[in-house]
């Protein structure tokens, strides 16, 4: 069976972060790669928060999903911090935060694969959800749920 777009995204994101964590390129090269990673990550979060998470609400605890939503916002914030460290030329903090981002992403992906993606896969709905997520485009200016919630305050 073909992997869902959600699992495929995880593999791509982990590969992108792994490359960045090992990168010894210039600040501009890293900055460009981080911006590309941020866009890909945001699209993945849009797909999950718009299509996947609402479909599993009755099967997974609200607290668990809220934790994942918080991690989404946290990873995007980490990327923003790393970009700021690159701008300042702070290579030590850049490297440290890249390692932290890699660790968080790996744990996050493992938890989603095990606790979230298995729910619709068991019911056979993951492919229906997958098709909807593939077709829709992320609206301009879309923000993950936690970020949007705290920006409204």
Backbone as ProteinMPNN parsed JSONL, in Angstrom:
{"seq_chain_A": "XXXXXXXXXXXXXXXXXXXXXXXXXXXXXXXXXXXXXXXXXXXXXXXXXXXXXXXXXXXXXXXXXXXXXXXXXXXXXXXXXXXXXXXXXXXXXXXXXXXXXXXXXXXXXXXXXXXXXXXXXXXXXXXXXXXXXXXXXXXXXXXXXXXXXXXXX", "coords_chain_A": {"N_chain_A": [[0.823, -1.181, 0.0], [0.452, 2.239, -0.732], [2.16, 4.962, 0.831], [0.644, 7.38, 2.992], [0.117, 10.894, 2.372], [0.742, 12.229, 4.635], [2.568, 10.615, 6.092], [4.562, 10.5, 4.142], [5.296, 13.19, 4.02], [6.466, 13.406, 6.566], [8.821, 11.874, 6.259], [10.163, 13.396, 4.336], [10.459, 15.862, 5.695], [12.065, 15.095, 7.907], [14.365, 14.297, 6.552], [15.111, 16.748, 5.4], [15.657, 18.324, 7.695], [17.691, 16.806, 8.829], [19.737, 17.094, 6.921], [20.165, 19.84, 7.143], [21.048, 19.982, 9.796], [23.534, 18.827, 9.605], [24.805, 20.485, 7.927], [27.395, 22.555, 6.833], [27.466, 24.816, 5.454], [27.304, 28.154, 4.078], [25.86, 31.004, 5.791], [23.824, 32.116, 4.233], [23.089, 29.989, 2.558], [22.13, 28.154, 4.439], [20.048, 29.689, 5.486], [18.322, 29.939, 3.285], [17.658, 27.215, 2.926], [16.397, 26.712, 5.366], [14.155, 28.387, 5.173], [12.819, 27.146, 3.1], [12.321, 24.67, 4.35], [10.628, 25.597, 6.386], [8.37, 26.423, 4.924], [7.542, 23.953, 3.823], [7.035, 22.526, 6.17], [4.973, 24.059, 7.266], [2.951, 23.664, 5.343], [2.55, 20.91, 5.706], [1.604, 20.919, 8.374], [-0.741, 22.382, 7.995], [-2.204, 20.546, 6.441], [-2.513, 18.429, 8.295], [-3.85, 19.709, 10.47], [-6.127, 20.673, 9.293], [-7.385, 18.54, 7.928], [-6.719, 15.907, 8.944], [-6.6, 15.843, 11.878], [-9.238, 16.776, 12.706], [-10.746, 14.578, 11.865], [-10.191, 12.513, 13.579], [-10.975, 13.074, 16.116], [-12.807, 11.776, 17.845], [-11.492, 9.503, 18.539], [-9.01, 9.938, 19.685], [-7.436, 11.431, 22.482], [-8.236, 14.764, 23.469], [-6.29, 16.243, 24.801], [-3.917, 15.033, 23.947], [-3.868, 15.644, 21.193], [-3.841, 18.425, 21.415], [-1.304, 18.741, 22.518], [0.265, 17.986, 20.306], [-0.448, 19.997, 18.507], [0.636, 22.175, 19.835], [3.332, 21.515, 19.639], [3.63, 21.819, 16.89], [3.474, 24.645, 16.583], [5.665, 25.266, 18.161], [7.865, 24.152, 16.753], [7.902, 25.706, 14.441], [8.443, 28.159, 15.591], [10.99, 27.6, 16.582], [12.419, 27.399, 14.186], [12.252, 30.044, 13.339], [13.765, 31.255, 15.359], [16.266, 30.073, 14.871], [16.81, 31.143, 12.362], [17.141, 33.813, 13.133], [19.459, 33.558, 14.714], [21.28, 32.829, 12.763], [21.322, 35.181, 11.265], [22.597, 36.84, 13.115], [25.024, 35.669, 13.142], [25.623, 33.73, 14.989], [26.863, 30.889, 15.344], [27.141, 28.783, 17.152], [24.776, 28.725, 18.716], [22.998, 28.397, 16.605], [23.672, 25.834, 15.654], [23.143, 24.328, 17.979], [20.355, 24.738, 18.303], [19.436, 23.644, 15.918], [20.008, 20.959, 16.348], [18.265, 20.519, 18.477], [15.803, 20.98, 17.174], [15.819, 18.874, 15.377], [15.674, 16.669, 17.133], [13.161, 17.136, 18.38], [11.453, 17.039, 16.144], [11.784, 14.357, 15.299], [10.759, 12.873, 17.516], [8.17, 13.908, 17.583], [7.161, 13.126, 15.04], [7.276, 10.316, 15.304], [5.426, 9.912, 17.374], [3.058, 10.882, 16.171], [2.819, 9.11, 13.989], [2.448, 6.689, 15.318], [0.313, 7.139, 17.161], [-1.658, 8.75, 15.952], [-1.857, 8.542, 13.064], [-2.422, 5.861, 12.779], [-5.069, 5.53, 13.528], [-7.046, 6.499, 11.51], [-6.034, 4.869, 9.503], [-6.645, 2.282, 10.295], [-9.381, 2.29, 10.031], [-9.599, 2.645, 7.388], [-9.923, 5.135, 6.337], [-7.834, 6.845, 5.975], [-6.884, 7.161, 3.394], [-8.906, 8.448, 2.041], [-8.942, 10.866, 3.431], [-6.351, 11.615, 2.848], [-6.517, 12.105, 0.058], [-8.167, 14.386, -0.013], [-6.521, 16.179, 1.343], [-4.328, 16.337, -0.375], [-5.389, 17.659, -2.581], [-6.227, 20.21, -1.815], [-5.165, 23.584, -1.431], [-2.95, 25.418, 0.642], [-4.207, 28.178, 2.342], [-3.273, 31.582, 1.722], [-1.249, 33.089, 4.11], [-1.983, 31.357, 6.149], [-1.974, 30.058, 9.468], [-0.736, 27.918, 12.027], [-2.881, 26.355, 14.469], [-2.336, 26.952, 17.252], [-0.532, 29.109, 17.111], [-2.152, 30.991, 15.774], [-4.172, 31.293, 17.674], [-2.869, 32.543, 19.85], [-1.968, 34.87, 18.698], [-4.236, 36.335, 18.338], [-4.82, 37.406, 20.757]], "CA_chain_A": [[0.0, 0.0, 0.0], [1.18, 3.512, -0.826], [2.152, 5.773, 2.058], [-0.188, 8.583, 2.952], [0.867, 12.133, 2.216], [1.187, 12.619, 5.967], [3.807, 9.869, 6.349], [5.565, 10.944, 3.161], [5.773, 14.488, 4.5], [7.383, 13.183, 7.689], [10.124, 11.426, 5.741], [10.792, 14.547, 3.672], [10.845, 16.84, 6.72], [13.199, 14.558, 8.67], [15.525, 14.372, 5.662], [15.496, 18.152, 5.266], [16.257, 18.772, 8.952], [18.97, 16.081, 8.973], [20.72, 17.768, 6.056], [20.472, 21.14, 7.74], [21.802, 19.771, 11.037], [24.909, 18.466, 9.243], [25.289, 21.473, 6.969], [28.437, 23.495, 7.225], [27.468, 25.812, 4.399], [27.253, 29.564, 4.474], [24.623, 31.434, 6.418], [22.801, 32.316, 3.204], [22.632, 28.665, 2.109], [21.305, 27.628, 5.525], [18.841, 30.505, 5.567], [17.464, 29.529, 2.174], [17.168, 25.86, 3.221], [15.456, 26.821, 6.489], [12.913, 28.975, 4.682], [12.167, 26.067, 2.343], [11.831, 23.75, 5.368], [9.497, 26.226, 7.07], [7.21, 26.353, 4.02], [7.118, 22.548, 3.745], [6.499, 22.177, 7.48], [3.697, 24.757, 7.398], [1.998, 22.943, 4.493], [2.249, 19.645, 6.39], [0.762, 21.226, 9.527], [-2.045, 22.747, 7.434], [-2.894, 19.307, 6.065], [-2.908, 17.693, 9.497], [-4.792, 20.451, 11.301], [-7.359, 20.898, 8.533], [-8.03, 17.312, 7.478], [-6.498, 14.695, 9.739], [-6.973, 15.953, 13.291], [-10.694, 16.781, 12.913], [-11.337, 13.268, 11.571], [-9.857, 11.52, 14.608], [-11.322, 13.642, 17.426], [-13.521, 10.838, 18.713], [-10.647, 8.353, 18.838], [-7.768, 10.337, 20.35], [-7.734, 12.432, 23.512], [-8.049, 16.176, 23.118], [-5.012, 16.678, 25.371], [-2.844, 14.529, 23.087], [-3.879, 16.462, 19.971], [-3.407, 19.761, 21.815], [0.157, 18.66, 22.628], [0.828, 17.978, 18.947], [-0.647, 21.35, 17.965], [1.622, 23.027, 20.5], [4.624, 21.191, 19.027], [3.652, 22.455, 15.559], [3.839, 26.047, 16.782], [7.016, 25.304, 18.719], [8.869, 23.893, 15.717], [7.978, 26.894, 13.584], [9.133, 29.177, 16.396], [12.412, 27.231, 16.605], [12.996, 27.781, 12.894], [12.402, 31.506, 13.366], [14.904, 31.547, 16.246], [17.482, 29.659, 14.163], [17.038, 32.173, 11.341], [17.671, 34.998, 13.82], [20.838, 33.257, 15.106], [22.087, 32.883, 11.541], [21.48, 36.611, 10.963], [23.562, 37.389, 14.073], [26.298, 34.958, 13.0], [25.808, 32.901, 16.189], [26.898, 29.512, 14.846], [26.975, 27.825, 18.256], [23.336, 28.61, 19.005], [22.37, 27.847, 15.402], [23.914, 24.391, 15.682], [22.43, 23.775, 19.134], [18.916, 24.755, 18.033], [19.171, 22.678, 14.843], [19.986, 19.645, 17.002], [17.003, 20.466, 19.212], [14.722, 20.848, 16.202], [15.877, 17.497, 14.867], [15.153, 15.768, 18.18], [11.724, 17.356, 18.529], [10.775, 16.544, 14.946], [11.782, 12.892, 15.318], [9.809, 12.412, 18.537], [6.849, 14.336, 17.117], [6.757, 12.251, 13.923], [7.041, 8.968, 15.837], [4.158, 9.929, 18.12], [1.946, 10.999, 15.229], [2.697, 7.858, 13.223], [1.964, 5.621, 16.204], [-0.929, 7.448, 17.875], [-2.65, 9.471, 15.148], [-2.036, 8.005, 11.713], [-2.953, 4.504, 12.839], [-6.518, 5.55, 13.731], [-7.767, 6.434, 10.236], [-5.556, 3.747, 8.69], [-7.4, 1.096, 10.694], [-10.741, 2.397, 9.514], [-9.527, 2.772, 5.936], [-10.225, 6.505, 5.925], [-6.629, 7.657, 5.762], [-6.704, 7.451, 1.969], [-9.914, 9.462, 1.712], [-8.417, 12.1, 4.017], [-5.149, 11.884, 2.059], [-6.906, 12.686, -1.229], [-8.625, 15.754, 0.247], [-5.357, 16.983, 1.728], [-3.486, 16.544, -1.565], [-6.044, 18.552, -3.544], [-6.432, 21.563, -1.312], [-3.996, 24.45, -1.277], [-2.912, 26.162, 1.897], [-4.545, 29.587, 2.122], [-2.226, 32.58, 1.967], [-1.242, 33.597, 5.479], [-2.476, 30.375, 7.123], [-1.128, 29.836, 10.638], [-1.179, 26.769, 12.803], [-3.928, 26.703, 15.43], [-1.822, 27.552, 18.481], [-0.006, 30.426, 16.749], [-3.293, 31.86, 15.479], [-4.88, 31.543, 18.929], [-2.139, 33.494, 20.685], [-1.84, 36.151, 17.992], [-5.512, 37.054, 18.465], [-4.898, 38.014, 22.093]], "C_chain_A": [[0.875, 1.256, 0.0], [1.077, 4.271, 0.495], [1.238, 6.972, 1.884], [0.711, 9.802, 2.778], [1.434, 12.575, 3.564], [2.502, 11.92, 6.321], [4.912, 10.285, 5.393], [6.157, 12.291, 3.569], [6.766, 14.313, 5.641], [8.769, 12.787, 7.199], [10.874, 12.59, 5.086], [11.295, 15.552, 4.701], [12.052, 16.369, 7.528], [14.472, 14.622, 7.83], [16.03, 15.815, 5.541], [16.201, 18.658, 6.532], [17.6, 18.083, 9.176], [20.066, 16.741, 8.151], [21.139, 19.106, 6.64], [21.335, 20.99, 8.982], [23.261, 19.443, 10.746], [25.572, 19.526, 8.366], [26.356, 22.381, 7.573], [28.573, 24.575, 6.161], [27.415, 27.222, 4.953], [25.913, 29.867, 5.132], [23.497, 31.595, 5.419], [22.232, 30.993, 2.701], [21.714, 28.062, 3.168], [19.987, 28.382, 5.629], [17.846, 30.098, 4.485], [16.848, 28.146, 2.437], [16.157, 25.881, 4.368], [14.124, 27.411, 6.055], [12.112, 27.952, 3.874], [11.568, 25.037, 3.31], [10.594, 24.319, 6.056], [8.237, 26.158, 6.214], [6.657, 24.935, 3.945], [6.455, 22.119, 5.051], [5.113, 22.805, 7.663], [2.618, 24.072, 6.558], [1.584, 21.628, 5.15], [1.315, 19.893, 7.579], [-0.639, 21.63, 9.085], [-2.841, 21.489, 7.107], [-3.375, 18.544, 7.294], [-4.024, 18.411, 10.253], [-6.138, 20.654, 10.606], [-8.102, 19.602, 8.239], [-7.902, 16.134, 8.447], [-7.028, 14.824, 11.166], [-8.488, 16.013, 13.507], [-11.339, 15.398, 12.703], [-11.089, 12.228, 12.659], [-10.25, 11.969, 16.011], [-11.996, 12.655, 18.361], [-12.659, 9.66, 19.152], [-9.415, 8.68, 19.68], [-8.091, 11.446, 21.343], [-7.416, 13.845, 23.025], [-6.691, 16.671, 23.612], [-3.839, 16.233, 24.499], [-2.741, 15.38, 21.821], [-3.414, 17.88, 20.292], [-1.887, 19.811, 21.981], [0.827, 18.699, 21.269], [0.697, 19.357, 18.299], [0.372, 22.325, 18.553], [3.017, 22.776, 19.932], [4.732, 21.806, 17.635], [4.124, 23.904, 15.692], [5.277, 26.172, 17.277], [8.097, 25.08, 17.673], [9.017, 25.082, 14.776], [8.703, 28.026, 14.309], [10.629, 28.881, 16.459], [13.095, 27.627, 15.306], [13.215, 29.285, 12.854], [13.588, 31.917, 14.231], [16.224, 31.211, 15.544], [17.824, 30.677, 13.08], [17.629, 33.438, 11.964], [19.122, 34.769, 14.247], [21.774, 33.293, 13.893], [22.36, 34.343, 11.183], [22.539, 37.252, 11.855], [24.943, 36.753, 13.936], [26.625, 34.08, 14.194], [25.73, 31.423, 15.792], [26.68, 28.476, 15.944], [25.492, 27.621, 18.577], [22.585, 28.031, 17.805], [22.485, 26.33, 15.414], [23.132, 23.715, 16.804], [20.934, 23.682, 18.859], [18.542, 23.804, 16.893], [19.103, 21.264, 15.417], [18.682, 19.472, 17.776], [15.804, 20.285, 18.301], [14.668, 19.43, 15.661], [15.283, 16.522, 15.884], [13.637, 15.9, 18.321], [10.96, 16.8, 17.338], [10.704, 15.018, 14.94], [10.761, 12.341, 16.312], [8.377, 12.722, 18.103], [6.336, 13.397, 16.016], [6.443, 10.836, 14.414], [5.705, 8.899, 16.57], [2.971, 10.019, 17.174], [1.737, 9.701, 14.461], [2.031, 6.773, 14.067], [0.557, 5.905, 16.74], [-2.024, 8.085, 17.027], [-2.9, 8.769, 13.822], [-2.633, 6.614, 11.727], [-4.475, 4.494, 12.965], [-7.27, 5.535, 12.401], [-7.291, 5.295, 9.341], [-6.348, 2.486, 9.012], [-8.805, 1.128, 10.121], [-10.772, 2.547, 7.989], [-9.762, 4.186, 5.429], [-8.995, 7.334, 5.622], [-6.479, 8.04, 4.286], [-7.729, 8.463, 1.464], [-9.442, 10.835, 2.212], [-7.2, 12.569, 3.221], [-5.502, 12.599, 0.756], [-7.397, 14.127, -1.072], [-7.436, 16.666, 0.536], [-4.455, 17.277, 0.535], [-4.065, 17.598, -2.506], [-6.089, 20.002, -3.093], [-5.115, 22.311, -1.181], [-4.099, 25.185, 0.059], [-3.246, 27.626, 1.612], [-3.365, 30.507, 2.451], [-2.348, 33.078, 3.4], [-1.733, 32.624, 6.532], [-1.465, 30.208, 8.253], [-1.648, 28.638, 11.402], [-2.044, 27.246, 13.969], [-3.406, 27.433, 16.664], [-1.273, 28.959, 18.194], [-1.158, 31.408, 16.532], [-4.025, 32.242, 16.77], [-4.171, 32.628, 19.746], [-1.892, 34.825, 20.011], [-3.104, 36.982, 18.101], [-5.611, 37.79, 19.79], [-4.33, 39.392, 22.114]], "O_chain_A": [[1.911, 1.305, 0.662], [0.054, 4.23, 1.179], [1.079, 7.506, 0.787], [1.918, 9.737, 3.012], [2.482, 13.219, 3.622], [3.44, 12.561, 6.795], [6.07, 10.409, 5.792], [7.366, 12.503, 3.475], [7.791, 14.993, 5.683], [9.774, 13.311, 7.678], [12.082, 12.739, 5.271], [12.421, 16.039, 4.599], [12.959, 17.153, 7.803], [15.538, 14.964, 8.343], [17.236, 16.062, 5.576], [17.222, 19.341, 6.446], [18.544, 18.707, 9.66], [21.186, 16.924, 8.627], [22.318, 19.46, 6.632], [22.252, 21.782, 9.201], [24.135, 19.751, 11.556], [26.773, 19.457, 8.102], [26.212, 22.894, 8.682], [29.637, 25.169, 5.985], [27.476, 27.433, 6.164], [24.964, 29.088, 5.04], [22.35, 31.256, 5.708], [21.032, 30.886, 2.446], [20.654, 27.524, 2.848], [18.934, 27.78, 5.836], [16.657, 29.935, 4.759], [15.659, 27.937, 2.198], [15.171, 25.145, 4.339], [13.073, 26.976, 6.525], [10.885, 27.902, 3.958], [10.44, 24.584, 3.114], [9.621, 23.599, 6.282], [7.155, 25.867, 6.723], [5.443, 24.735, 3.998], [5.435, 21.431, 5.038], [4.193, 22.155, 8.158], [1.486, 23.918, 7.018], [0.405, 21.274, 5.15], [0.346, 19.159, 7.769], [-1.621, 21.261, 9.729], [-4.016, 21.383, 7.457], [-4.51, 18.067, 7.33], [-5.022, 17.796, 10.63], [-7.167, 20.791, 11.267], [-9.331, 19.573, 8.295], [-8.885, 15.448, 8.727], [-7.824, 13.995, 11.608], [-8.988, 15.353, 14.418], [-12.368, 15.098, 13.307], [-11.717, 11.17, 12.655], [-9.897, 11.313, 16.991], [-11.766, 12.703, 19.569], [-13.051, 8.902, 20.04], [-8.842, 7.795, 20.315], [-8.931, 12.303, 21.068], [-6.463, 14.074, 22.28], [-6.017, 17.433, 22.918], [-2.873, 16.977, 24.333], [-1.647, 15.787, 21.428], [-2.667, 18.473, 19.514], [-1.254, 20.805, 21.625], [1.845, 19.369, 21.095], [1.616, 19.825, 17.627], [0.898, 23.189, 17.852], [3.796, 23.713, 19.762], [5.805, 22.264, 17.241], [5.052, 24.333, 15.005], [6.012, 27.07, 16.865], [9.133, 25.743, 17.701], [10.126, 25.424, 14.366], [9.484, 28.76, 13.704], [11.447, 29.8, 16.398], [14.218, 28.131, 15.319], [14.254, 29.75, 12.385], [14.333, 32.829, 13.871], [17.183, 31.979, 15.618], [18.989, 31.033, 12.901], [18.517, 34.061, 11.383], [19.938, 35.686, 14.155], [22.919, 33.734, 13.995], [23.487, 34.704, 10.842], [23.295, 38.111, 11.402], [25.914, 37.224, 14.529], [27.784, 33.72, 14.394], [24.677, 30.793, 15.89], [26.104, 27.416, 15.698], [25.019, 26.49, 18.692], [21.641, 27.259, 17.976], [21.497, 25.626, 15.204], [22.531, 22.659, 16.603], [20.312, 22.66, 19.15], [17.456, 23.224, 16.9], [18.25, 20.468, 15.024], [18.068, 18.406, 17.736], [14.89, 19.523, 18.615], [13.59, 18.856, 15.506], [14.485, 15.654, 15.529], [12.921, 14.901, 18.373], [9.925, 16.157, 17.511], [9.662, 14.45, 14.609], [9.988, 11.442, 15.978], [7.484, 11.887, 18.245], [5.196, 12.935, 16.073], [5.459, 10.232, 13.989], [4.946, 7.944, 16.407], [1.982, 9.308, 17.352], [0.604, 9.246, 14.301], [1.166, 6.039, 13.59], [-0.291, 5.012, 16.768], [-3.204, 7.967, 17.357], [-4.041, 8.44, 13.499], [-3.294, 6.223, 10.764], [-5.112, 3.53, 12.541], [-8.07, 4.626, 12.179], [-8.053, 4.804, 8.508], [-6.685, 1.712, 8.116], [-9.354, 0.086, 9.765], [-11.842, 2.572, 7.38], [-9.798, 4.412, 4.219], [-9.11, 8.425, 5.063], [-5.998, 9.129, 3.973], [-7.44, 9.245, 0.558], [-9.537, 11.834, 1.498], [-7.037, 13.76, 2.956], [-4.859, 13.584, 0.392], [-7.083, 14.987, -1.895], [-7.362, 17.787, 0.032], [-3.879, 18.362, 0.451], [-3.322, 18.341, -3.149], [-5.997, 20.915, -3.914], [-4.082, 21.726, -0.856], [-5.187, 25.519, 0.529], [-2.637, 28.244, 0.738], [-2.571, 30.227, 3.349], [-3.436, 33.447, 3.844], [-1.889, 33.004, 7.692], [-0.256, 30.214, 8.025], [-2.85, 28.374, 11.424], [-1.949, 28.396, 14.398], [-3.988, 28.437, 17.075], [-1.528, 29.89, 18.957], [-1.134, 32.525, 17.05], [-4.445, 33.387, 16.932], [-4.821, 33.531, 20.273], [-1.631, 35.817, 20.69], [-3.054, 38.205, 17.972], [-6.415, 38.713, 19.923], [-4.319, 40.039, 23.161]]}, "name": "protein", "num_of_chains": 1, "seq": "XXXXXXXXXXXXXXXXXXXXXXXXXXXXXXXXXXXXXXXXXXXXXXXXXXXXXXXXXXXXXXXXXXXXXXXXXXXXXXXXXXXXXXXXXXXXXXXXXXXXXXXXXXXXXXXXXXXXXXXXXXXXXXXXXXXXXXXXXXXXXXXXXXXXXXXXX"}
